[in-house]
Structure formats: structure tokens, C-alpha cells
Amino acid sequence: MTDPVPRLPSLLEAVLSVGTDLELRATLQRIVDGAAELTGARSAALGMVDPGHDGLLEIRTAGLSATDRSLVGRTDDSLGVPIRVDDEVFGNLCLAGKRGGPFTDEDEQLLHVLAAQAGIAIGNARLYETARQRERWIEGAAAVTNALLSGVAAADALMTVAERARLLADASAGVILQPTDEGGMEIVTASTLDDPGDLVGTTIEPGSPVLEQLLGGEPVFVEDSATDARMTTRVRHRFGPSMLLPLQTAGRLIGTLALPRHRGDRPYTSVERLLATQFASQAALALVLADTQHGRERLAVYEDRDRIARDLHDLVVQRLFATGMMLESTQRRSTDDDVSETLGTAVDELQSTIQEVRTAIFALQQPPADAPTTFRGKVLRETAGAAAVLGFQPSTRFLGAVESRLPEPVAGHLLAALRRALAEASRRPDVSRIEVTVDVTATLPDGRPGVRLTVYDNGAADDGSSTTTETWQSPL
């Protein structure tokens, strides 16, 4: 056996070299390069025992065969030693093709020393990489929480979670699934680098092997979505490694965050799985808090609108009604025909105003941001939409019990007629006033009870007249 002391400077240089970088991949490359240079090997490789731990398969120089890379031990042409990190075998450092002759005992001794120091360097690099990953995921979770609590809409909130998680996990897609009424789960949001295609709407049908775990709030980790028997969706063939993480907090399951990678991409490490699971829990809490905050804000607006509606009813409507009664009484006592006619017109105007105020009260009492479910609400939605084009709000009156007397098919036809009439009115020049009246107390020309829609505007008609009235009616 030759004395390794003459090569001590080269050994020290190699040992120092492997510890100069805290990035894991760079550290491993330095180990491989240092081992080849120290022993005079033409090629070297470091194969990982557990690729899923660090997401790395192999670091090598060129020219090492598959047989050589699997070697642990020594032959004349090859040399291999294990590298241990915390008493566990991290991988096998293998050398081949020594220049100038076979590998010697000295080479093996030097390689064992280098492997021991490499284990320490790898452990430090792992700690650094874990800390750096944890920092990124914590910052990502904080960014998501801030975004959600800033008042984004529900759909935007889910997209915020999916997109941030995709970037943090280096995934090909970030999707969110939510339970369906049929007992399955459906993709409702998808974030991808390119067009998500038909991802949204993809469902996991009831009875799927993975569904019980997801609905139970359990994380699911898949090595290859395309071949795993638990995966049954029609898009599974596109993806390889995947994480399906519950969006759950305080026993409430909001949905599932799925982070698939393309087929052939590296598997998720144990650290990535842990951090992604923690991120999903934090995101679920942020979603619940954002929803609660949004609910409080809506409640405050609703209470304010309800107060305004009560004030209008208790003060304005009652005063208008009392004034109308006074005018009607004065009209009956008046002996002057002109005065009586003027008072009659004033009474009619007051009744019309009362109807419009009551319509406004009804609109204020509707939950804000909700799609209208009543017929009155749907009519008001149509007039509000027209107001955005016209620049002013059409007035609306309802005569009779429109909610109870209008059957659904007739209501649908009336709304379609209203849309057409409002569209035509908006195209007429000089329109500054539109009046919409829905009367379910009308009598049709054939004597049958019916509903009549009247849309009046003061724009110029085709015949040159200054007012236009559109009428639609139907039997009840």
C-alpha cells in the first residue's frame, strides 16, 4: 500500500471544495468532480439511493457505464464507495477508468475520506435547501392570505391559491376540486403555463378509489398519475407525479388542491410534500377567513340598505300617500273644472311616484351581489343593465301581485320582450326618459285577464313623433 500523504494537499483541496457551496446539486457535482480529479478517474458518478428524498437521480461526469454506476466496492477498472448522511446511505460514488493503471488502495482510502466529508457537506446542503424551500412556501402562504383578505371574489380567490401553489411546487398545473352534489369531485379552477384546455369541468366520479381519501380530507401522493390505478379522470394520462392535498380547516372541507407534474418529471420530495400540505391548510384557513370577512361586509351593506328601505317606506311613502289623500279630498270639493283636472293629474303623478319608490324599496331589500330569484328582481336587473348603456335609470312600476299571478313561462316571455323594448329604446335619438310598467291586473281585448308590459320613452320615433310606446301582453 502506498502512502497517501504525498497526495494530502489534493485531498484537502477536494474536501474544502465540496463544502464551498450550500446548493445541493452544486455540492454533489463538486463531490463527483473532486473524486475524479483526486483519483485520476476518467469518469465518475453519484447515484442516489432514494431519488424521492431530494428530487435528484444522478450526478455524473461523462463516460460511466450503467454497470459501473451500480458498483459498490473495487475492481481493477472501477471503484465505488457509499456516501452516508446521518447514518443512512445517501448514494454510491462510483469511479471508472483510472488513468495510468488500476485503482489502488490509496485511491480507495482517499475516496473514503472524501465520502465522509461529502456526507457532512450533503447534510448541510440539505438543511440549507430545506430552509430555503420552507421560506419560499411560508412567503407564498402569506402572499395568498394577504391577497384573499384584500377582498377578491370567490372565483379569483381559488385561482390565487391554485396559481401560487403551482409556482411554489414547480408543477405543470395547479387545480382545485370541490365536492359535487352527486358525491364526486369536480375541477372548478385550473392554473397552467399554457391553455388549461378541458381541465375545468373534469370530474372524479363516485366510486373512484381515490375519492374516499379526498372527501375524508386525507392527502394523496401519486408517483405516476397515468398508471396509478386510483386515478380515474380522463386527463390522468397527461401527468406523472402528483399531490392531492385537502383544503380543510376546523373540520370543514372546502375542496382539494391538486399539483400534478408532467410525465417524466422528477418526483416530489418528502420535504415538498410536507410544505405543500402545510400550505394547503393555511390556504384553506385564508379562504374561510376571506369568506367570513366578505359575509360580514355584505351583511353590513345589507343592513344599511334595509335601513334606507325602512326610512323610505316609513317617511317618504307615507308622506306621499297622505299628500295624495289631501289632493283627492280637495279635488272632490273643488267646483272649478280646471283646478279639478290639475289636481287629478297631480294625484296620478303621486301614485306613479309611490309605485316607483316602492320599487326602489324592493330593490334595496334584495341581497347585494346575488342573482335575483324573484320576478321583480329580474325586471330590475334588466332595467339596471339598460341604465349602463343609456346613462340614466329607467323608472319601473308594478301593478298587481306580479309574483303570485305570473306563471314561469309567461314571465320568461315578458322578460325577453322587455329586453327587446329596452334595446330599441336605447337606439333612438335624444332618449332621456323611459318608463316601464308591468300590469298583471290588465284585461285583454277579448275580455280575458292578462299581463301587459308597457315601455314608454321620449325618443324620436320613425314617424317623427316625439314619444314611443312599446306594448306586449299575454293571457294569464
ABEGO torsion letter per residue (X at the ends): XBBAAAAAAAAAAAAAAAAABABAAAAAAAAAAAAAAAAGBABBBBBBABAAAAGBABBBBBGBBAAAAABBEBBAABBBBBBBBGGBBABBBBBBGBBGEBBBAAAAAAAAAAAAAAAAAAAAAAAAAAAAAAAAAAAAAAAAAAAAAAGBBAAAAAAAAAAAAAAAAGBABBBBBBBBAAGBBBBABBBBABBAEAABGBBBBBGBAAAAAAAAGBBBBBABAAABAABABAAAAABBBBBBBBBBBGGBBAEBBBBBBBBGBBBBBAAAAAAAAAAAAAAAAAAAAAAAAAAAAAAAAAAAAAAAAAAAAAAAAAAAAAAAAAAAAAAAABABAAAAAAAAAAAAAAAAAAAAAAAAAAAAABBBGBBBABAAAAAAAAAAAAAAAAGBBBBBBBBEBAAAABBAAAAAAAAAAAAAAAAAAAABBGBABBBBBBBAABBBAAGBBBBBBBBBBABBBAAGBABBBBBBBBBX
